[in-house]
Amino acid sequence: MNDMTITPEQQAMLDRFVRQNKMFYAPDPAIMENHRIESRSEIEERLLSGPVDPHLVSEIRGLLVAALDESNTMIEQMGAAPGAKWGDMTTGIFTAAGDLSMIAPYGVGGFAAAVFYPIKFINKYWTDEPTVGVRDGDGFIHNDARYGGIHNTDQSMMMPVFWKGKLVCWISATIHEGENGATEPGGMPAAAESKFDEGLKMSPFKVVEKFELKRDLVTFLQNSVRDPKLQLEDMKVRLHSCLRLRERVISVLEEHGEDALILTLRKSIEDVVEEVKRRIIELPDGTMRTISFADSTLRENALLKLNMAITVKGDKLTVDMRGSSPELLNRSINACQGSFKTMLYSGWMQNVWPDLPFTMAVFTPFDFIFDEKSIINGSFDTPQAMSLIPLFKTMTIASIPMAKFNYGLPNRYTAIVAPQYDQPATLIYGGLTQHAEFVGNFCADINGMGQGGRSHRDGEHSVSPPFAAHCDIGEIELMEEDLPLVRLGAFTLTKDRVGFGKQRSGMGYEQIHTFRGSAMWGYMTGCSGSLFPSAQPLFGGYASPTYPLCKIKGINVFDELAKNPSSVPFDIIKLMNEQPIKGATYSTHPMAMTFELAAPGEVYMMCQGAGGGYGDVLQRDPALVMRDLEENLLSDDTARDIYKVAYDPASRLVDEDATRQLREQERAARIARGVPYDEFVNSWNTDEPPATLPYMGCWGPDVSTVYGVMMGQRVKMEGKALQSQFMLNPKDVRIAQLEAENAALKARAGG
């Protein structure tokens, strides 16, 4: 034996020392950057190498889907959080290695897709950790997106399922809880300047032993949030949902045995991988590109680029996000790549291949390319509480390149559809209720976004969020029982505020909020899209409009309604243009607002948005324009000015010859306005962004150079070596502006 050789016992001792003395179990890049399914285990290899009974697999799949449906319904019926009541939850079942195999047939599938990251963390780090361990009857909780997830308002319960002493699978239940003790109530703080402002940041840890919640840890978590009742109740709900799901899985094991269950879970994901490879091969080789912009950091206006190129070659599909905005060290809108992949996958499953089983295995044949320290590949220390801003946008814009890939295929798996509206357009609230309880959460209005126009028909109004097709917008009456919120008017569709096209998008709806019965109540919002359209069009349509946040302050609307109810129209445009309430202050703002207290009866208004339009407006059937007029979705001005339809206003009979002439005139005017493409490019393109524009991301197609804003100054950097951006405090910026104005006035007045 030479001096450098160590014995197996010495190596084991060294490994144990390193494991037991690791300073911090941070998110593991080997887990968080790997979206692919694990290799087959020894038992999976044995089972799948032999004959497989498809009828048995189908029967077990049916039993498991029914069990998932039942456990998901339990959450919906018993959950306390608004997200539980209106569909922002789901349950899932995973292989023993942690790969998602199946989810409930409704709810937010992305929640389950994100849970495979923390399960793999538990498998790797806690299984053999003597102070933790993974045993029958254990349950783990988690909410930190950096360890896997979408954002920190989502809390998951994960349980191992053992059979005859062996781990055979994992199960989970996830709910968007909302309140989590963040610096602003409701769990999604726009004002967060570091991850320490985000409230609970639960890495995966054990909170259940012997099928019972550990009350000391429950108390700790209750003590960390504004709404301890919510925290306790929904921890119980998630646990008992998992226990019911476990009962059903045990029944499958008792009837069919562990081999049948393990085989079914693994075959479900391998079948999907093979089908996805086949579909990629069908696509033409090439690259399709698209971009989008968020127009706010939620603290100041800025153009933050989301840059996407999708390349197909053979059976590989590559998503290249290089050139996107750098991360922001002190703004809450960063996302990590695990969250990005989960949300991109959610949008993909809704708009590209909705017929496939909902498993993250869909992305196994995909490759991803990121710049380090970008807004969708943020580093561990960046705040990510409002990661929805870049995630919603990247989730929806994939519709554009994939529509171009799929358009010419003889067989498609869904309609070609323009992007859906992609902003969390809702009020987040907090304060003291009429029942003297402290709360903080969000309104379920986020779940009614307008769909994009489709190749064969118009988009659906307020159909769903882009991350789940089976969510609801909630019942106003139930909300008003629990909260001091009062909705003035119903969900009125946003007339004229739509993505125009040959097939128009679906519309959103107006939200007119006030409150009463509380001495302390306030709101925040977390949206961009007030200056730059959010939902892009497809094949010549119009983008969605931009939407402001509107306020009527300094009055109590209930006093006005008591005096003269008919004097207050429940219509945002009339309220803001006609200003019928005397003595009120009317104002418009970007749809990004940090938390502010309001007075009873003050009015806050915003719109849920529309998707992008599909195709040229001049190709729209005039009969469809007339139908929109009849349904009060469109004004006469829009019908004439945008769609170029001539008709009798009284009878709404179309003059076909005059319409044809108007459209021919508009086409001629377009040609007259147009210039050759090369000439347009030469006149339009500039070497750099305008000096006055707070622009972040690459400029043009060259991803090797990226621009940012550091401490208020333009910076230029290599895409492969991005610098984290630090933003000035908006109050300091405003103070400096006012001081400069004051100095200028003094100078003009002679000192």
N, C-alpha and C positions, 0 to 999 in steps of 0.2 A: 504494500500500500504506500503510495507516495504521499507527500505532505499536503497536497491539494485535495485529496479524496476525502469525502465525508460519508458516513454511514447513512443508511435510510432512516435510522432513529434520529440522527443528528439533523438530517434534512427536515424531518417531520417536526422536530423541536423548533427549528428555524422558521418554518412556515407558520407554526402556531404562534411564535413570538411576533412575527410581522403582522399576522391577522389580528391578534389581540391588542396590539399597540398602534394600530392605524389611528391617526389623529382624527380624521373626519371622513365619513362615508358620503362623499359628495356624489352627485349623479355620475354614473359610469358612462363615458363616451362609447365604450364598446356595446352598451345596451342602447343608449339614447340615439346613436347614429345608425343603428341597424334596424331597418324596417322589414327585413325578410323573415320568413318562417325558419325555425331551427331545423337542423338535420334530423332525420328519423332517429328515434331511440332504438335500442336493440329489440324491444318488443314490437314497436311499430314496423320495423324492418321485417321481422318474422311474419307478422300478420299480413302485411301488404305484399309479401313475396309469394304468397300462396293464393288459392282461389278466394274470391270475395263474393259473398251472396248479396247482390244489389237489393233484393227484396228486404233482407234483414236490415241493411243500412238505411233504406227508406223508412222502414218502420221505426227504427230508433231515432232517426232525425225527426220524424213526426212527433214522437213522444217528447223529445227534448224541446222542440219549438213550442209545443203546448205548455210545457213546464215553464219556459221562459215567458210566454204570454201571461200565464197565471201570476208569476212572481212580479212581473211588471205592472199588472193590474192592481196588485196589492199596494204597490208604491203609490199609484195614481189615486187609489181610494183612501189611503190612510196618511199620505205625506202631508206635512205642515207647510212646506215651502211652496210659494207660487209656482216654481218650476215643477214640483211634483204634481200639482193639480192640473197643469196645462201641457204636460208631455215632455218637459225637459228632464228626462231621466231614461234609463234603460237598464236591462240586466243582460248578462252574457255568460257563456261557458267557454272555457279555454282548455287546451291540452295541458298535460302535466308540465310541459316545458314553458307554458305561458302564452302560446299562440292562440289568438281568438278564432274559435271555430264557428259559433253561432250566437245570434243575439235575438232579443224579443222582436216580434214582427212589427213593432212600432216603437216610438220614442226616438231618442238621439243616438243613433248607432255609433257616432264618433266617440261618445263617452266610453263605450265598451272597447272600441278600437284603441283608445289611448291607454286603457288599463293594462294592456299587455306589458308596457314598460315597467310599471312598479311590480307586477307579478314576477317578471324576470329579475328585478333587483332583489326581491325577497328570496327567490330561489337561489340566487348566487351568493348573497351576503348573510341572510338570516337563518338559512336551513341548518348550517353547521355551527352557527354562533351559539355557544353554550348559554349565554344570557338571554337569548331570544328563542330560536328554534321554530320549527313549523310542525304542528301536531294536529291530530284530529280534534275538532272543537275550537280551533283558533280562528280569529278573524283580525284582519289588518285594515287600517284606515289610511287614507292618503288624500291630499288635495294639491300638492305643489306641482305645477306644470313642468318644472325643471326636472322632476323625476318621472314625468309622463302625465299628460293631461292637456286640457285646452286652456283653462285659466283657473285661478285659485278659488273661485266660487263653487266649483264642482267637487263634491266629496264622494269618495268611493269606499265601499266595503268589499273586501276580497277574502274569500274563504277557500282553503284547500279541502278537497274531498278525498278521504281515504277509504280504501276497501281492503279488508283483511290485512291491515297494517301498512298498505302501500298507497302512496299518492297516485291517484288516477286522473285527476283533473282539478281545475280551479273554477270557481264561480264568482260573480261580482254583481253589485247593484250600485248605481251612481245616480245622484240627484244634483241638479243645480240648486244649491242651498241659498245663495245670495249672501246674506250677512255673515262675515267672517272676522270681524274685529279690525278691519282695515282703517286707515286714517280718515276715510269718509264712509258713511254708512252704506250698506248695500253690497259691499264686497268687490266692487270694480272701481277703485279710486282713480279718477282722472288726475288728481293732484299728487299722486305718489311720485316721489323723487328718488326713492331707492326701494329695494326689495323689502326693507324693514318697515315701510309704510303700508305693506300689503295685507297685514293681519296674519291669520294662520298660514303657516307654510309647513304643512305636514309631510315630511318624508314618510315612506311606508313604515308604520309601526303597529305593533300588536295592541289591540284595544279589546279583544274578546278572548277569553280562555274558558274552556269547557262549555262553550256555547252561551256564555254570559258576558255582558259588557262589564268591563272593569270600572267600577264606579269612581275610583280615584282619578283615572284618566278622563272619564266623562266630565267630572267636576272641573278639572283643569281646562278642558276645552270650553265648557260653559262659561267659565270665568274669563275666557279670552275673547268673547263675542258680546255684542249688544243684546242679543236675543237668546238667552239660555234655554228658553222653552223650545224654540225651534231646533237648537242644536241637539237637545236630548231626544225630542220626539222623532226626528228623522234619523238619528243614529239607531233608535229602536226599529224604525220602519225598514231601514236598509238591512239590519241584521235579520229581522224576521222574514223579509223577502228572500234573503239568501238561504235561510233555514228551510223555507218552503221549497225553494229550488233544489236544495240538497236532498230533501225527502224524495222528490221526484227522480233525481239522479240515482239515489240508492235503490229505488224501486226498479229502475232499468237494470241496475247491476244485479239485483236479486233475480230478475226474470231472465236476463240474457247473458249475464256474466261480464267480467271486466274486459275480456278480449273484444267482445262486440262493441262495447262503449269506446274503448281506445281506438279501435279500427275506424269506427264511424267519425269520431272527432278528427282524426288525422286525414281520412279520405276526403272529408268535406273541404279541407283547405287545399289538399293536393289537387283535387279536381278543379278547383278555382284557378290555381296557378297554371295548370295546363290549358284551361279555356282562355285565360288572359293571353298566354303566349300565342295561341291560335289566332286570337283577335288582332294582336299586334302585327302578326305576319300578314294579315289581310290588308293592313294599312299601307299606303304608298310610302316608300322611303323618302325622307326629306325632313326639313325643319320648318316649323310654323312659329311665329313670334307674336307676342302681344305685350302690352304694358298697361298699367293703371297707376293712379295716383291717389293717395290719401292727402287731403288738403289741410290737415290740422294735426298737431301733436296732442291735442286736447287742452293745451295751455296757450298756444300761439298758432297763427296761420303759417303753413309751410307746405311745399310740394314734396311729398315723400314717394319716390318711385318704387313700384313693384314691377320687376322686369322678368318676363317669362319667355323661354324658348323651349319648345318641345320637339325633340328629334326622334324619328323612327328609323331604325336600321335592322332589318331582319326581324328577329323576335325580341329585340330590345327597344325599350322606350326610355328616353332620357329627358328629365325635367331639369332645365338649367336656369337657376335663379340669380346668376351672377349679374352685377350691375344694379342690384336693388339698393335702396337707401342704407347708409350705415346705421348701426344701432345708436340709441340715445341713452346716455348714462343716467340722466335724471328726468326721463319721461317714461310713462307707464305703458307705452304702446309697442314694446318689443315682444318678440316671440322666439322660442327656441325651435330648432328644426323638427324635434319630435312633435310639437304642437302643430307646426306647419303641415307636416305630412298627414297627420290625423285629419285636419280640417280640409286639406286638398282632397283627401280620400273621400270625405263625407260629400263634398260637392261633386266629385267624380261619380259616386254611386247614385247621386240624385239626377244628374244631367247627362252623363255619358254612357254608363252601363248599368242602369237601374235594375236590370233583370238578373244580375248576378247575386249570389248569396253575399250577405254583408259580413265580410271578413277581411281583415287587413292583408290577408294573403294576396289580394288583388294586386298589391304593389310589389310583390316579390320579384317579378321580372323587370321592375323599373330601376333605373339609376337616377341619382340626384346629384346636382352640383351646386354648391353654395360658395359665396365669399364668407370667410370668417368675420365675425362681428358685424353681420348685416342685420337689418331689422327683422328678418325672418330666420336668422340663425344666430340669435343673440347669445351673449356669454352669460355665465352663471350669475354674475352679480348685477345684471341689468334688471330694473323693475319690469314686470310683465303682466301687471294686473289688468290692463286694457289691451291685451294682445289681440282682441277681436278686431281691432282696426285693420292691421295688415292681414290677419287670417281670413276674415270675411271676404276681403277683396281677392286674395289669391285663390280662395276656394271657388269663386265664381268666374274669374277670368279664364280659367282653363276651358270653359265652354267654347271660347273663340277659336283657339288653335285646333281643338278636337273637332269642332264643326267643319273646319276646312279639311281635315284629314278624312272625316267620315262622309262628306257630302257626296262624293262620287262613287261610294260603295254600292253594290247591288243589294246588299243586305245590311240594314241598320238595326241597332238594338234599342233605339228610342228616336223620338223626333229630334231634328236639329233645332236647338233652342238658343236664343240670345241670353246673356247673363241676367240673373235675377238681381233684385235690389240687394245691396250687400252692407248695410249699416245697421247697428243695433239701435234703431230709432225708437227709444222709449225713455220714459222718466225713471230714474232710480231715486228712491225716496228714503227718508229716515226721520225719526223723531218719536214723539210720544203720541200714542193713539188715543182715541176717545175712551178706550178701556184702560188707560193709564199704564200701557205696556210700551217699553222701548222696542222699536223694530227698525230694520233697514233691509230693503230688498228692491226688486225691480218689477215693473209692470209687464205683464205677458204680451204687451203690444209688439214686442220684438218678433213674435211668432207669426206675423201676418204680412210678410213682404210680398210685393208684386212680382210675378213671374215675368221672364223675358218673352218677347214674341217668338212664336214657333213657325216652322216652315209651312205648316198646314193650317194654322189658325192662330187667333190672338192668344196672348198669355192670359193666365187666370189672375183675377184680382185677389190680392191679399191671401195668397194660397197657403204659404208656409214660410218658415225660415229656410235659408239655403242649406242649412246643416241637417235638416230632418223634414221628411214629407208628412209626418203624422203628429204634428203639434197643434195646439189650439191657442187662440188669443185670450181666452179667459172670459169669465162672466162678470160684468160690471157690478151686478147686484151683490154677488158674493164678496167681491173686493170691498165694496162700501160697507158691508157688515163688519169687517175686521179692521178697516182703516178709515181715517178721516178724509181720504180722497173722495172727490165727487167728480164724475165725468159729466161735462155739459154737452149734451148731444150724444148720439150713437156713433157707430163707426161709419161716418160718411165718407164715401169714396172721393178722392181728390180730383175733382173735375179739371180737365185740361192738363193736369200735372202727370204726364205719362210719356213713355218712350214711343214716339210716333214711328210709323213704318207701314210697309205693305201689310204686315201683321203687327198691330200695336202690342205693347206690353200690357201686363196686368197693372192695375193701379193699387196704390196704397190707400190709407185712410187718415182722416184728420183725428188728432188727439187734443182735446181741450180739457185741461185739468184745473181744478181748484181744490180747496179743502176747507173744512170747518170742524169744530169740536176738539181742537188741539191748540195749546198755547205754544207749542214748539214743533215745527214741522218744516221740512225743506226738501230741495231737489238737487240732483245733478243729472247731467246727460253725458253720453260718451260717443259722439258721432262725428264723422267728417262728412263731406259731401254738401257743404253749404256754398262753396266757391267753385268747385270742380265736380262735374257729374260723376256719380258713383258707378252706376251700371252702364257699361258700354253697349253700343248697338252691334248688330251683325248684318253684314251684307247690305250696307247703305241705309240702315235705319237711323233713328235719332237716339241719342243717349237719354238716360233719365234726367229730369230737371234737377236743379239744385234746390235745397230746402233750408229755410232759416228756422231758428228758434224764435218765437214771438212771446212777448210778455205784456200784460196789462197790469200795472202796479199802482199802488197808492189809493186803491178803492176796495170795497168789499162787494163783490158781484151779487151776493145774496141780498144786500140792501137794495140794489137796483132791481133785481127780480121781484122783490116784495112790492116795490112801488109800481113797476110797470113791466110785467114779464115779456111783453112783445117788443120791448125796446132793445133787448139783448139777443141778436141773432147768433145761433150756434154755428157759426161759419167763420173760419179764420180770415178769409179774404174780406168779407164784409166788416168784421170786427176791426181789422187793421186799416182798411181803406176809409170806412165811414166813421170810425171812432165814436160810436154812439154813447159811450159812458162818459159823461162830462166830468172833468177834473182828474181823469186818469192819465197816467203816463204810458204811452205806447212805444214799444221799442222792438227792434229786430237784432238778432245776434247770430253768430255761427252756432251750429248745433253741437257745440262742445262747451260745457259749463261745469266747472268744479262746484262742489256742494255749496248751496247758499240757503239760508233760512228765509222763509216767506211769511207773509201775514195772511190770516184767514181771509178767504174771498179773493185773493189775488189770482190772476189767471196765467197759466203757462200753456203754450200751444206749440205743437210740432206735427209733422206729417210722417207717417210710414211711407216709404218710397216706392217708386215704380221700377220695373226692370227696363232693359234695353229693347228698342224696337228692332224688327226684322224686316229688311228689304226697303226699297224705295217707296216713299209716300205717294209718288205719282202712280204707282201700280196698285194702290189700295182700291178695292171694289167700292164705288160710290154708295152702294147699298149698305155696306158696313159702316160708312161714315154717317149715313142717315140713321142707322140703328143706334149708334153712339149718341147722336143728338136726341133721339127719342128717349133714351135711358138717362139723359142729363149727365152724360160723361164728357161731353164735348160742347164747346160754345160755337156759335155761328161764325165768329171771327176765325177760329182755328180751322173749321171745316173749309172756309174759303181760302185763308192765307197759307195754311200748311198743305192741305190735301188738294187744293185747287178744284173744288167741286162747285158747280153752278146748280142752284135749286131754288124752288119757290119756298120762302121762309114759312108761309102759312101751311101749305099742304105737304111740304118736304118732298115734293116730286122732283127728281133729278132731271135736269136738262142735259141729256147725254151729248148732244152736239156742242153745246157751250162748254161743258166739262172737258170734252176732247180738245177743244180749241184752247182753253186755259192751260191745260197740261202741255200741249204742244208749244205754247208761248213760253212756259216755264222752262221746258227743255232747251228751247232756243236761247233763252236768257242764260241758262247754265253754260251753254257752249260759248256764248259771247263773253262771259266772265272767266271762262277757263283759259289756261295757258298750257303749253306742252309740258309733260311731266318733268323733263330735265330742267327746263326753265324754271318751273315752280320750285324744284329742289334747290337750285342755285340761289333763288331769291329768298327762300324760306329758311334754309339751314344757316346756323351760325356756329362759330367755333366753340363757344361756351354759353352757358345760361346767361340771361340778362343779369347785370350786376346787382340790380335791386331785388331780384327774385330769390327768396330763401328756398333754394332748390337742393335736394339731396338724392343722389343716385347718379348713374351714368347719363351722359348727354349724347343721345343718338345710339347707334347700335354697338359702339365700341365699349365693351365692358371692362377694358383694362384700366380706364381712368374713371374715377368716381368723385363726385362733388359732395361737399357737406357744409354745415354751418357750425362753427365752433366759437362759442362766446360772442355770438353776433357777427362773426366775420366769415367770409367765404374761404373754404379750404379745398384743396385739390389733392387727391391721393391715388395710389395704385389700388386697383380693385383687389389684388391678392394680398394687400397689406392695409386693410381698412383701419381707420382710427375711430375710436368711440367718440361720439359727439356730445358736448356738454352745452346745454341751453341756459341762457340767462333767465333769471326770475322775471316773469312778465311785469310784476309790480316795480322792480328796479328799472326795467326798460321804460315804463310809463312815467316814473318819477323823473328819470333823466330827460324825457321829452318835455315834461312840464317845466322843469328847471331851465331847459334851453329856451322854451317859449317865454318864460318869465324874464330871463336875461335879455332876450331880444326886445321885449316890450320896454324894459328899463332903459336899454340903449336908445331906443327910438324916442323915449320921453326925456332924453338927456340926462340919464343917471338917476 
